[in-house]
Amino acid sequence: MNARLRLRVTPIELKQAADIAPAFKRAAALGVNAYVNTQTAIFSAQSQPIADHGLKFKIPGIGSNELSVEAGTFMSYGVSLNDNFRRATAYVDKILKGTKPGDLPIELPTKFELVINRRAAKALGLTVPQQLLLQATEVIE
């Protein structure tokens, strides 16, 4: 419990698709106010059922990329997948032209995106502040 922020983090682990419904039932029983999707295989492969359960139990979620928001999660903030893939092609080009992979510099992501799903917000009974909408890279209506 973070007393200053009045925030309690309750880890609820998902290892497989069968864990989704029980996890949301447990979260609702515990009074969880929101959930965070991490960028793991289960969240990527099961983004639609996870978003659907979040809406069913009225628990807003935040994801690590726009794919979860397109599935119905409330919002995401994270690395732009499109930009990362675009930049990766430059690495592939250099390697195919003979550069040793070990000679290429390690790059950090440079583009981040805030994506908000207003349909999900409405279904969850949330009002998104105009200031946040103005900062969003994309707003799904």
N, CA, C and O atoms as a GROMACS GRO file, in nm:
protein
  564
    1MET      N    1   0.086  -0.118   0.000
    1MET     CA    2   0.000   0.000   0.000
    1MET      C    3   0.089   0.123   0.000
    1MET      O    4   0.176   0.138   0.086
    2ASN      N    5   0.068   0.210  -0.095
    2ASN     CA    6   0.139   0.337  -0.099
    2ASN      C    7   0.048   0.440  -0.032
    2ASN      O    8  -0.052   0.482  -0.091
    3ALA      N    9   0.082   0.479   0.089
    3ALA     CA   10  -0.003   0.569   0.167
    3ALA      C   11  -0.017   0.706   0.102
    3ALA      O   12  -0.125   0.765   0.105
    4ARG      N   13   0.091   0.757   0.042
    4ARG     CA   14   0.085   0.890  -0.018
    4ARG      C   15  -0.010   0.893  -0.137
    4ARG      O   16  -0.087   0.988  -0.153
    5LEU      N   17  -0.006   0.790  -0.219
    5LEU     CA   18  -0.094   0.785  -0.336
    5LEU      C   19  -0.226   0.716  -0.307
    5LEU      O   20  -0.317   0.715  -0.390
    6ARG      N   21  -0.237   0.658  -0.189
    6ARG     CA   22  -0.354   0.577  -0.152
    6ARG      C   23  -0.380   0.472  -0.259
    6ARG      O   24  -0.491   0.458  -0.310
    7LEU      N   25  -0.274   0.399  -0.291
    7LEU     CA   26  -0.277   0.301  -0.398
    7LEU      C   27  -0.230   0.166  -0.346
    7LEU      O   28  -0.126   0.156  -0.282
    8ARG      N   29  -0.308   0.064  -0.374
    8ARG     CA   30  -0.271  -0.072  -0.336
    8ARG      C   31  -0.261  -0.154  -0.464
    8ARG      O   32  -0.354  -0.155  -0.545
    9VAL      N   33  -0.150  -0.221  -0.484
    9VAL     CA   34  -0.130  -0.306  -0.600
    9VAL      C   35  -0.159  -0.450  -0.559
    9VAL      O   36  -0.103  -0.501  -0.462
   10THR      N   37  -0.247  -0.514  -0.635
   10THR     CA   38  -0.284  -0.652  -0.609
   10THR      C   39  -0.249  -0.735  -0.731
   10THR      O   40  -0.323  -0.732  -0.830
   11PRO      N   41  -0.140  -0.809  -0.728
   11PRO     CA   42  -0.104  -0.891  -0.844
   11PRO      C   43  -0.203  -1.006  -0.862
   11PRO      O   44  -0.233  -1.080  -0.769
   12ILE      N   45  -0.252  -1.019  -0.984
   12ILE     CA   46  -0.338  -1.132  -1.020
   12ILE      C   47  -0.281  -1.188  -1.149
   12ILE      O   48  -0.292  -1.128  -1.256
   13GLU      N   49  -0.220  -1.303  -1.137
   13GLU     CA   50  -0.143  -1.360  -1.246
   13GLU      C   51  -0.230  -1.435  -1.347
   13GLU      O   52  -0.323  -1.508  -1.311
   14LEU      N   53  -0.197  -1.414  -1.473
   14LEU     CA   54  -0.259  -1.490  -1.582
   14LEU      C   55  -0.150  -1.570  -1.652
   14LEU      O   56  -0.054  -1.512  -1.701
   15LYS      N   57  -0.164  -1.701  -1.656
   15LYS     CA   58  -0.066  -1.784  -1.725
   15LYS      C   59  -0.122  -1.844  -1.853
   15LYS      O   60  -0.048  -1.877  -1.945
   16GLN      N   61  -0.254  -1.859  -1.857
   16GLN     CA   62  -0.319  -1.919  -1.973
   16GLN      C   63  -0.459  -1.863  -1.987
   16GLN      O   64  -0.511  -1.798  -1.895
   17ALA      N   65  -0.520  -1.887  -2.102
   17ALA     CA   66  -0.653  -1.831  -2.132
   17ALA      C   67  -0.756  -1.872  -2.027
   17ALA      O   68  -0.845  -1.793  -1.995
   18ALA      N   69  -0.746  -1.993  -1.975
   18ALA     CA   70  -0.843  -2.040  -1.876
   18ALA      C   71  -0.838  -1.960  -1.745
   18ALA      O   72  -0.931  -1.968  -1.665
   19ASP      N   73  -0.732  -1.884  -1.723
   19ASP     CA   74  -0.717  -1.804  -1.601
   19ASP      C   75  -0.793  -1.671  -1.608
   19ASP      O   76  -0.812  -1.606  -1.505
   20ILE      N   77  -0.836  -1.630  -1.727
   20ILE     CA   78  -0.891  -1.495  -1.744
   20ILE      C   79  -1.019  -1.475  -1.663
   20ILE      O   80  -1.025  -1.382  -1.582
   21ALA      N   81  -1.120  -1.559  -1.683
   21ALA     CA   82  -1.247  -1.541  -1.610
   21ALA      C   83  -1.228  -1.548  -1.459
   21ALA      O   84  -1.277  -1.460  -1.389
   22PRO      N   85  -1.158  -1.649  -1.406
   22PRO     CA   86  -1.137  -1.652  -1.260
   22PRO      C   87  -1.060  -1.530  -1.208
   22PRO      O   88  -1.086  -1.482  -1.098
   23ALA      N   89  -0.965  -1.482  -1.287
   23ALA     CA   90  -0.886  -1.366  -1.244
   23ALA      C   91  -0.975  -1.243  -1.230
   23ALA      O   92  -0.963  -1.169  -1.132
   24PHE      N   93  -1.063  -1.221  -1.326
   24PHE     CA   94  -1.151  -1.104  -1.318
   24PHE      C   95  -1.256  -1.120  -1.209
   24PHE      O   96  -1.293  -1.022  -1.144
   25LYS      N   97  -1.303  -1.240  -1.186
   25LYS     CA   98  -1.396  -1.264  -1.075
   25LYS      C   99  -1.328  -1.232  -0.942
   25LYS      O  100  -1.386  -1.168  -0.854
   26ARG      N  101  -1.203  -1.277  -0.929
   26ARG     CA  102  -1.127  -1.249  -0.805
   26ARG      C  103  -1.103  -1.100  -0.791
   26ARG      O  104  -1.118  -1.044  -0.682
   27ALA      N  105  -1.065  -1.034  -0.901
   27ALA     CA  106  -1.039  -0.890  -0.897
   27ALA      C  107  -1.165  -0.815  -0.854
   27ALA      O  108  -1.158  -0.724  -0.772
   28ALA      N  109  -1.279  -0.853  -0.910
   28ALA     CA  110  -1.405  -0.786  -0.874
   28ALA      C  111  -1.438  -0.810  -0.727
   28ALA      O  112  -1.482  -0.718  -0.658
   29ALA      N  113  -1.416  -0.931  -0.680
   29ALA     CA  114  -1.444  -0.963  -0.539
   29ALA      C  115  -1.353  -0.884  -0.445
   29ALA      O  116  -1.393  -0.850  -0.334
   30LEU      N  117  -1.231  -0.855  -0.490
   30LEU     CA  118  -1.136  -0.779  -0.408
   30LEU      C  119  -1.159  -0.628  -0.418
   30LEU      O  120  -1.098  -0.551  -0.344
   31GLY      N  121  -1.247  -0.586  -0.508
   31GLY     CA  122  -1.273  -0.443  -0.525
   31GLY      C  123  -1.167  -0.371  -0.606
   31GLY      O  124  -1.145  -0.252  -0.588
   32VAL      N  125  -1.103  -0.443  -0.695
   32VAL     CA  126  -1.000  -0.383  -0.780
   32VAL      C  127  -1.062  -0.273  -0.866
   32VAL      O  128  -1.169  -0.292  -0.924
   33ASN      N  129  -0.996  -0.158  -0.873
   33ASN     CA  130  -1.048  -0.042  -0.947
   33ASN      C  131  -0.995  -0.032  -1.089
   33ASN      O  132  -1.053   0.039  -1.171
   34ALA      N  133  -0.886  -0.102  -1.120
   34ALA     CA  134  -0.827  -0.097  -1.254
   34ALA      C  135  -0.726  -0.210  -1.266
   34ALA      O  136  -0.681  -0.267  -1.167
   35TYR      N  137  -0.690  -0.241  -1.390
   35TYR     CA  138  -0.586  -0.341  -1.412
   35TYR      C  139  -0.488  -0.291  -1.517
   35TYR      O  140  -0.518  -0.204  -1.598
   36VAL      N  141  -0.367  -0.350  -1.513
   36VAL     CA  142  -0.261  -0.313  -1.607
   36VAL      C  143  -0.221  -0.438  -1.685
   36VAL      O  144  -0.188  -0.542  -1.626
   37ASN      N  145  -0.225  -0.428  -1.816
   37ASN     CA  146  -0.175  -0.535  -1.903
   37ASN      C  147  -0.026  -0.513  -1.921
   37ASN      O  148   0.017  -0.403  -1.956
   38THR      N  149   0.051  -0.614  -1.897
   38THR     CA  150   0.193  -0.605  -1.929
   38THR      C  151   0.213  -0.665  -2.068
   38THR      O  152   0.126  -0.736  -2.119
   39GLN      N  153   0.325  -0.638  -2.128
   39GLN     CA  154   0.349  -0.687  -2.263
   39GLN      C  155   0.407  -0.828  -2.255
   39GLN      O  156   0.527  -0.849  -2.267
   40THR      N  157   0.317  -0.924  -2.235
   40THR     CA  158   0.356  -1.064  -2.228
   40THR      C  159   0.275  -1.142  -2.331
   40THR      O  160   0.179  -1.090  -2.388
   41ALA      N  161   0.313  -1.266  -2.352
   41ALA     CA  162   0.247  -1.350  -2.453
   41ALA      C  163   0.098  -1.366  -2.424
   41ALA      O  164   0.017  -1.356  -2.516
   42ILE      N  165   0.060  -1.390  -2.299
   42ILE     CA  166  -0.082  -1.411  -2.267
   42ILE      C  167  -0.164  -1.287  -2.297
   42ILE      O  168  -0.275  -1.298  -2.350
   43PHE      N  169  -0.113  -1.169  -2.265
   43PHE     CA  170  -0.189  -1.047  -2.291
   43PHE      C  171  -0.196  -1.017  -2.440
   43PHE      O  172  -0.297  -0.965  -2.487
   44SER      N  173  -0.093  -1.049  -2.513
   44SER     CA  174  -0.095  -1.028  -2.658
   44SER      C  175  -0.191  -1.124  -2.725
   44SER      O  176  -0.271  -1.084  -2.810
   45ALA      N  177  -0.183  -1.251  -2.689
   45ALA     CA  178  -0.266  -1.353  -2.753
   45ALA      C  179  -0.411  -1.348  -2.710
   45ALA      O  180  -0.500  -1.389  -2.785
   46GLN      N  181  -0.438  -1.297  -2.591
   46GLN     CA  182  -0.574  -1.298  -2.537
   46GLN      C  183  -0.628  -1.158  -2.511
   46GLN      O  184  -0.710  -1.139  -2.421
   47SER      N  185  -0.584  -1.061  -2.589
   47SER     CA  186  -0.625  -0.922  -2.562
   47SER      C  187  -0.776  -0.903  -2.573
   47SER      O  188  -0.833  -0.826  -2.495
   48GLN      N  189  -0.841  -0.970  -2.664
   48GLN     CA  190  -0.987  -0.954  -2.678
   48GLN      C  191  -1.063  -1.008  -2.558
   48GLN      O  192  -1.144  -0.936  -2.500
   49PRO      N  193  -1.040  -1.136  -2.517
   49PRO     CA  194  -1.112  -1.182  -2.398
   49PRO      C  195  -1.080  -1.105  -2.271
   49PRO      O  196  -1.165  -1.087  -2.185
   50ILE      N  197  -0.956  -1.058  -2.260
   50ILE     CA  198  -0.919  -0.979  -2.142
   50ILE      C  199  -0.997  -0.847  -2.142
   50ILE      O  200  -1.054  -0.809  -2.040
   51ALA      N  201  -1.000  -0.779  -2.255
   51ALA     CA  202  -1.076  -0.654  -2.266
   51ALA      C  203  -1.224  -0.679  -2.240
   51ALA      O  204  -1.289  -0.601  -2.170
   52ASP      N  205  -1.278  -0.787  -2.296
   52ASP     CA  206  -1.420  -0.820  -2.276
   52ASP      C  207  -1.452  -0.842  -2.128
   52ASP      O  208  -1.555  -0.795  -2.080
   53HIS      N  209  -1.365  -0.912  -2.057
   53HIS     CA  210  -1.388  -0.935  -1.914
   53HIS      C  211  -1.374  -0.805  -1.834
   53HIS      O  212  -1.448  -0.783  -1.737
   54GLY      N  213  -1.280  -0.719  -1.873
   54GLY     CA  214  -1.269  -0.590  -1.807
   54GLY      C  215  -1.397  -0.510  -1.818
   54GLY      O  216  -1.443  -0.450  -1.721
   55LEU      N  217  -1.456  -0.510  -1.938
   55LEU     CA  218  -1.582  -0.438  -1.958
   55LEU      C  219  -1.697  -0.506  -1.881
   55LEU      O  220  -1.780  -0.439  -1.820
   56LYS      N  221  -1.700  -0.638  -1.885
   56LYS     CA  222  -1.806  -0.713  -1.815
   56LYS      C  223  -1.806  -0.682  -1.666
   56LYS      O  224  -1.911  -0.664  -1.605
   57PHE      N  225  -1.686  -0.678  -1.607
   57PHE     CA  226  -1.676  -0.654  -1.463
   57PHE      C  227  -1.658  -0.506  -1.428
   57PHE      O  228  -1.637  -0.471  -1.312
   58LYS      N  229  -1.666  -0.420  -1.530
   58LYS     CA  230  -1.653  -0.274  -1.512
   58LYS      C  231  -1.521  -0.236  -1.445
   58LYS      O  232  -1.516  -0.151  -1.355
   59ILE      N  233  -1.414  -0.301  -1.492
   59ILE     CA  234  -1.280  -0.271  -1.441
   59ILE      C  235  -1.198  -0.215  -1.556
   59ILE      O  236  -1.163  -0.289  -1.648
   60PRO      N  237  -1.166  -0.086  -1.555
   60PRO     CA  238  -1.087  -0.028  -1.665
   60PRO      C  239  -0.945  -0.082  -1.667
   60PRO      O  240  -0.885  -0.109  -1.563
   61GLY      N  241  -0.894  -0.098  -1.787
   61GLY     CA  242  -0.758  -0.150  -1.802
   61GLY      C  243  -0.671  -0.055  -1.881
   61GLY      O  244  -0.718   0.024  -1.962
   62ILE      N  245  -0.542  -0.064  -1.855
   62ILE     CA  246  -0.443   0.009  -1.933
   62ILE      C  247  -0.345  -0.094  -1.987
   62ILE      O  248  -0.296  -0.180  -1.915
   63GLY      N  249  -0.318  -0.081  -2.116
   63GLY     CA  250  -0.227  -0.175  -2.182
   63GLY      C  251  -0.096  -0.110  -2.216
   63GLY      O  252  -0.075   0.010  -2.196
   64SER      N  253  -0.007  -0.192  -2.269
   64SER     CA  254   0.125  -0.142  -2.304
   64SER      C  255   0.136  -0.101  -2.450
   64SER      O  256   0.238  -0.046  -2.492
   65ASN      N  257   0.031  -0.127  -2.529
   65ASN     CA  258   0.033  -0.084  -2.669
   65ASN      C  259  -0.109  -0.073  -2.724
   65ASN      O  260  -0.206  -0.112  -2.658
   66GLU      N  261  -0.118  -0.019  -2.844
   66GLU     CA  262  -0.249   0.009  -2.903
   66GLU      C  263  -0.331  -0.115  -2.934
   66GLU      O  264  -0.453  -0.105  -2.947
   67LEU      N  265  -0.270  -0.231  -2.946
   67LEU     CA  266  -0.345  -0.352  -2.978
   67LEU      C  267  -0.448  -0.385  -2.871
   67LEU      O  268  -0.559  -0.428  -2.903
   68SER      N  269  -0.414  -0.365  -2.746
   68SER     CA  270  -0.509  -0.393  -2.638
   68SER      C  271  -0.625  -0.294  -2.642
   68SER      O  272  -0.738  -0.331  -2.610
   69VAL      N  273  -0.599  -0.170  -2.679
   69VAL     CA  274  -0.704  -0.068  -2.685
   69VAL      C  275  -0.799  -0.097  -2.802
   69VAL      O  276  -0.920  -0.080  -2.791
   70GLU      N  277  -0.743  -0.141  -2.913
   70GLU     CA  278  -0.827  -0.179  -3.026
   70GLU      C  279  -0.919  -0.295  -2.990
   70GLU      O  280  -1.028  -0.307  -3.045
   71ALA      N  281  -0.876  -0.381  -2.898
   71ALA     CA  282  -0.957  -0.493  -2.853
   71ALA      C  283  -1.066  -0.449  -2.755
   71ALA      O  284  -1.164  -0.521  -2.735
   72GLY      N  285  -1.050  -0.330  -2.694
   72GLY     CA  286  -1.152  -0.280  -2.603
   72GLY      C  287  -1.103  -0.237  -2.467
   72GLY      O  288  -1.183  -0.195  -2.383
   73THR      N  289  -0.973  -0.245  -2.443
   73THR     CA  290  -0.917  -0.194  -2.317
   73THR      C  291  -0.931  -0.042  -2.317
   73THR      O  292  -0.929   0.021  -2.423
   74PHE      N  293  -0.945   0.017  -2.202
   74PHE     CA  294  -0.970   0.161  -2.190
   74PHE      C  295  -0.860   0.247  -2.251
   74PHE      O  296  -0.890   0.339  -2.327
   75MET      N  297  -0.734   0.219  -2.220
   75MET     CA  298  -0.626   0.303  -2.273
   75MET      C  299  -0.492   0.230  -2.270
   75MET      O  300  -0.478   0.126  -2.206
   76SER      N  301  -0.397   0.286  -2.341
   76SER     CA  302  -0.261   0.232  -2.337
   76SER      C  303  -0.162   0.346  -2.347
   76SER      O  304  -0.189   0.451  -2.404
   77TYR      N  305  -0.047   0.320  -2.290
   77TYR     CA  306   0.066   0.411  -2.308
   77TYR      C  307   0.189   0.324  -2.320
   77TYR      O  308   0.220   0.245  -2.230
   78GLY      N  309   0.258   0.338  -2.431
   78GLY     CA  310   0.377   0.256  -2.448
   78GLY      C  311   0.444   0.284  -2.582
   78GLY      O  312   0.410   0.377  -2.654
   79VAL      N  313   0.539   0.200  -2.610
   79VAL     CA  314   0.618   0.210  -2.732
   79VAL      C  315   0.529   0.192  -2.854
   79VAL      O  316   0.439   0.107  -2.854
   80SER      N  317   0.554   0.271  -2.957
   80SER     CA  318   0.482   0.255  -3.083
   80SER      C  319   0.534   0.129  -3.152
   80SER      O  320   0.650   0.123  -3.193
   81LEU      N  321   0.446   0.030  -3.166
   81LEU     CA  322   0.487  -0.094  -3.231
   81LEU      C  323   0.522  -0.069  -3.378
   81LEU      O  324   0.621  -0.122  -3.428
   82ASN      N  325   0.441   0.012  -3.446
   82ASN     CA  326   0.467   0.040  -3.587
   82ASN      C  327   0.604   0.106  -3.605
   82ASN      O  328   0.679   0.070  -3.696
   83ASP      N  329   0.636   0.200  -3.520
   83ASP     CA  330   0.765   0.268  -3.531
   83ASP      C  331   0.880   0.171  -3.503
   83ASP      O  332   0.982   0.174  -3.571
   84ASN      N  333   0.863   0.085  -3.403
   84ASN     CA  334   0.969  -0.011  -3.372
   84ASN      C  335   0.991  -0.108  -3.488
   84ASN      O  336   1.106  -0.140  -3.521
   85PHE      N  337   0.883  -0.155  -3.548
   85PHE     CA  338   0.898  -0.247  -3.662
   85PHE      C  339   0.962  -0.175  -3.781
   85PHE      O  340   1.044  -0.233  -3.852
   86ARG      N  341   0.923  -0.050  -3.802
   86ARG     CA  342   0.982   0.027  -3.912
   86ARG      C  343   1.132   0.044  -3.890
   86ARG      O  344   1.211   0.029  -3.983
   87ARG      N  345   1.170   0.075  -3.767
   87ARG     CA  346   1.312   0.093  -3.737
   87ARG      C  347   1.389  -0.038  -3.743
   87ARG      O  348   1.507  -0.039  -3.777
   88ALA      N  349   1.322  -0.149  -3.712
   88ALA     CA  350   1.387  -0.280  -3.720
   88ALA      C  351   1.424  -0.316  -3.863
   88ALA      O  352   1.522  -0.386  -3.887
   89THR      N  353   1.344  -0.268  -3.959
   89THR     CA  354   1.376  -0.299  -4.099
   89THR      C  355   1.510  -0.239  -4.140
   89THR      O  356   1.580  -0.296  -4.224
   90ALA      N  357   1.548  -0.128  -4.083
   90ALA     CA  358   1.678  -0.068  -4.113
   90ALA      C  359   1.790  -0.160  -4.063
   90ALA      O  360   1.894  -0.174  -4.128
   91TYR      N  361   1.768  -0.224  -3.947
   91TYR     CA  362   1.866  -0.319  -3.895
   91TYR      C  363   1.877  -0.440  -3.988
   91TYR      O  364   1.987  -0.484  -4.020
   92VAL      N  365   1.763  -0.492  -4.031
   92VAL     CA  366   1.763  -0.607  -4.122
   92VAL      C  367   1.837  -0.571  -4.250
   92VAL      O  368   1.917  -0.650  -4.300
   93ASP      N  369   1.810  -0.453  -4.303
   93ASP     CA  370   1.877  -0.408  -4.425
   93ASP      C  371   2.029  -0.407  -4.407
   93ASP      O  372   2.102  -0.454  -4.494
   94LYS      N  373   2.075  -0.353  -4.296
   94LYS     CA  374   2.220  -0.346  -4.270
   94LYS      C  375   2.281  -0.486  -4.256
   94LYS      O  376   2.391  -0.511  -4.305
   95ILE      N  377   2.210  -0.575  -4.190
   95ILE     CA  378   2.260  -0.712  -4.172
   95ILE      C  379   2.266  -0.784  -4.306
   95ILE      O  380   2.363  -0.854  -4.335
   96LEU      N  381   2.163  -0.766  -4.388
   96LEU     CA  382   2.162  -0.830  -4.520
   96LEU      C  383   2.271  -0.774  -4.611
   96LEU      O  384   2.315  -0.840  -4.706
   97LYS      N  385   2.314  -0.653  -4.582
   97LYS     CA  386   2.423  -0.592  -4.661
   97LYS      C  387   2.560  -0.622  -4.602
   97LYS      O  388   2.660  -0.569  -4.650
   98GLY      N  389   2.566  -0.707  -4.498
   98GLY     CA  390   2.694  -0.752  -4.448
   98GLY      C  391   2.737  -0.703  -4.311
   98GLY      O  392   2.838  -0.750  -4.259
   99THR      N  393   2.665  -0.612  -4.250
   99THR     CA  394   2.702  -0.565  -4.116
   99THR      C  395   2.680  -0.678  -4.016
   99THR      O  396   2.577  -0.744  -4.017
  100LYS      N  397   2.777  -0.697  -3.928
  100LYS     CA  398   2.762  -0.798  -3.823
  100LYS      C  399   2.663  -0.746  -3.719
  100LYS      O  400   2.675  -0.631  -3.675
  101PRO      N  401   2.565  -0.827  -3.679
  101PRO     CA  402   2.467  -0.781  -3.580
  101PRO      C  403   2.532  -0.725  -3.454
  101PRO      O  404   2.481  -0.629  -3.396
  102GLY      N  405   2.643  -0.784  -3.410
  102GLY     CA  406   2.711  -0.736  -3.290
  102GLY      C  407   2.773  -0.598  -3.305
  102GLY      O  408   2.807  -0.534  -3.206
  103ASP      N  409   2.789  -0.554  -3.430
  103ASP     CA  410   2.846  -0.422  -3.455
  103ASP      C  411   2.740  -0.312  -3.458
  103ASP      O  412   2.773  -0.193  -3.461
  104LEU      N  413   2.614  -0.351  -3.457
  104LEU     CA  414   2.506  -0.251  -3.461
  104LEU      C  415   2.479  -0.199  -3.320
  104LEU      O  416   2.481  -0.276  -3.224
  105PRO      N  417   2.453  -0.070  -3.307
  105PRO     CA  418   2.425  -0.015  -3.174
  105PRO      C  419   2.287  -0.060  -3.125
  105PRO      O  420   2.196  -0.085  -3.203
  106ILE      N  421   2.276  -0.070  -2.994
  106ILE     CA  422   2.146  -0.098  -2.934
  106ILE      C  423   2.071   0.033  -2.924
  106ILE      O  424   2.123   0.132  -2.873
  107GLU      N  425   1.949   0.033  -2.974
  107GLU     CA  426   1.868   0.155  -2.971
  107GLU      C  427   1.751   0.138  -2.876
  107GLU      O  428   1.695   0.030  -2.862
  108LEU      N  429   1.718   0.245  -2.812
  108LEU     CA  430   1.598   0.248  -2.728
  108LEU      C  431   1.482   0.301  -2.810
  108LEU      O  432   1.503   0.374  -2.907
  109PRO      N  433   1.361   0.264  -2.774
  109PRO     CA  434   1.245   0.320  -2.844
  109PRO      C  435   1.246   0.472  -2.836
  109PRO      O  436   1.289   0.531  -2.737
  110THR      N  437   1.199   0.535  -2.942
  110THR     CA  438   1.197   0.681  -2.945
  110THR      C  439   1.056   0.738  -2.956
  110THR      O  440   1.035   0.857  -2.931
  111LYS      N  441   0.961   0.655  -2.993
  111LYS     CA  442   0.824   0.704  -3.011
  111LYS      C  443   0.730   0.627  -2.919
  111LYS      O  444   0.726   0.504  -2.920
  112PHE      N  445   0.655   0.702  -2.840
  112PHE     CA  446   0.558   0.644  -2.748
  112PHE      C  447   0.420   0.697  -2.785
  112PHE      O  448   0.406   0.808  -2.836
  113GLU      N  449   0.319   0.615  -2.757
  113GLU     CA  450   0.182   0.653  -2.794
  113GLU      C  451   0.087   0.639  -2.676
  113GLU      O  452   0.094   0.544  -2.598
  114LEU      N  453  -0.001   0.736  -2.666
  114LEU     CA  454  -0.113   0.731  -2.572
  114LEU      C  455  -0.238   0.710  -2.656
  114LEU      O  456  -0.273   0.795  -2.738
  115VAL      N  457  -0.304   0.596  -2.636
  115VAL     CA  458  -0.424   0.563  -2.713
  115VAL      C  459  -0.539   0.546  -2.614
  115VAL      O  460  -0.525   0.477  -2.513
  116ILE      N  461  -0.651   0.610  -2.644
  116ILE     CA  462  -0.768   0.606  -2.555
  116ILE      C  463  -0.888   0.553  -2.633
  116ILE      O  464  -0.913   0.593  -2.747
  117ASN      N  465  -0.961   0.463  -2.570
  117ASN     CA  466  -1.082   0.406  -2.629
  117ASN      C  467  -1.203   0.470  -2.561
  117ASN      O  468  -1.239   0.433  -2.450
  118ARG      N  469  -1.265   0.566  -2.630
  118ARG     CA  470  -1.379   0.637  -2.570
  118ARG      C  471  -1.502   0.548  -2.558
  118ARG      O  472  -1.584   0.566  -2.468
  119ARG      N  473  -1.516   0.450  -2.649
  119ARG     CA  474  -1.628   0.355  -2.637
  119ARG      C  475  -1.616   0.277  -2.507
  119ARG      O  476  -1.714   0.259  -2.435
  120ALA      N  477  -1.493   0.230  -2.478
  120ALA     CA  478  -1.470   0.156  -2.354
  120ALA      C  479  -1.494   0.246  -2.234
  120ALA      O  480  -1.554   0.204  -2.135
  121ALA      N  481  -1.447   0.370  -2.242
  121ALA     CA  482  -1.468   0.465  -2.131
  121ALA      C  483  -1.616   0.482  -2.103
  121ALA      O  484  -1.658   0.482  -1.988
  122LYS      N  485  -1.694   0.498  -2.209
  122LYS     CA  486  -1.839   0.515  -2.193
  122LYS      C  487  -1.901   0.390  -2.131
  122LYS      O  488  -1.984   0.401  -2.041
  123ALA      N  489  -1.862   0.272  -2.179
  123ALA     CA  490  -1.915   0.147  -2.125
  123ALA      C  491  -1.878   0.128  -1.978
  123ALA      O  492  -1.951   0.064  -1.903
  124LEU      N  493  -1.764   0.184  -1.938
  124LEU     CA  494  -1.717   0.174  -1.800
  124LEU      C  495  -1.771   0.286  -1.711
  124LEU      O  496  -1.750   0.286  -1.590
  125GLY      N  497  -1.840   0.382  -1.771
  125GLY     CA  498  -1.892   0.496  -1.695
  125GLY      C  499  -1.786   0.598  -1.660
  125GLY      O  500  -1.799   0.669  -1.560
  126LEU      N  501  -1.681   0.607  -1.742
  126LEU     CA  502  -1.571   0.700  -1.715
  126LEU      C  503  -1.582   0.824  -1.803
  126LEU      O  504  -1.623   0.816  -1.919
  127THR      N  505  -1.545   0.936  -1.748
  127THR     CA  506  -1.534   1.060  -1.824
  127THR      C  507  -1.385   1.087  -1.844
  127THR      O  508  -1.309   1.097  -1.748
  128VAL      N  509  -1.346   1.098  -1.969
  128VAL     CA  510  -1.204   1.123  -2.000
  128VAL      C  511  -1.182   1.273  -2.005
  128VAL      O  512  -1.248   1.341  -2.084
  129PRO      N  513  -1.093   1.328  -1.924
  129PRO     CA  514  -1.068   1.472  -1.926
  129PRO      C  515  -1.021   1.519  -2.064
  129PRO      O  516  -0.943   1.451  -2.131
  130GLN      N  517  -1.070   1.634  -2.105
  130GLN     CA  518  -1.034   1.690  -2.235
  130GLN      C  519  -0.883   1.705  -2.250
  130GLN      O  520  -0.829   1.683  -2.358
  131GLN      N  521  -0.816   1.742  -2.143
  131GLN     CA  522  -0.670   1.758  -2.148
  131GLN      C  523  -0.601   1.627  -2.184
  131GLN      O  524  -0.503   1.628  -2.259
  132LEU      N  525  -0.652   1.517  -2.133
  132LEU     CA  526  -0.595   1.386  -2.166
  132LEU      C  527  -0.624   1.350  -2.312
  132LEU      O  528  -0.537   1.297  -2.381
  133LEU      N  529  -0.744   1.379  -2.358
  133LEU     CA  530  -0.779   1.352  -2.498
  133LEU      C  531  -0.690   1.432  -2.593
  133LEU      O  532  -0.652   1.382  -2.699
  134LEU      N  533  -0.658   1.554  -2.556
  134LEU     CA  534  -0.573   1.638  -2.641
  134LEU      C  535  -0.430   1.584  -2.649
  134LEU      O  536  -0.360   1.607  -2.748
  135GLN      N  537  -0.387   1.514  -2.546
  135GLN     CA  538  -0.251   1.459  -2.545
  135GLN      C  539  -0.243   1.324  -2.615
  135GLN      O  540  -0.133   1.276  -2.644
  136ALA      N  541  -0.356   1.262  -2.642
  136ALA     CA  542  -0.358   1.129  -2.700
  136ALA      C  543  -0.305   1.129  -2.844
  136ALA      O  544  -0.331   1.221  -2.921
  137THR      N  545  -0.232   1.026  -2.876
  137THR     CA  546  -0.186   1.003  -3.012
  137THR      C  547  -0.303   0.960  -3.099
  137THR      O  548  -0.313   0.997  -3.216
  138GLU      N  549  -0.393   0.878  -3.038
  138GLU     CA  550  -0.510   0.828  -3.109
  138GLU      C  551  -0.625   0.815  -3.011
  138GLU      O  552  -0.605   0.775  -2.896
  139VAL      N  553  -0.745   0.848  -3.057
  139VAL     CA  554  -0.865   0.829  -2.977
  139VAL      C  555  -0.960   0.742  -3.060
  139VAL      O  556  -0.997   0.777  -3.172
  140ILE      N  557  -0.997   0.629  -3.003
  140ILE     CA  558  -1.092   0.540  -3.069
  140ILE      C  559  -1.231   0.579  -3.024
  140ILE      O  560  -1.263   0.575  -2.905
  141GLU      N  561  -1.312   0.617  -3.120
  141GLU     CA  562  -1.449   0.662  -3.089
  141GLU      C  563  -1.539   0.544  -3.083
  141GLU      O  564  -1.658   0.559  -3.058
   0.00000   0.00000   0.00000
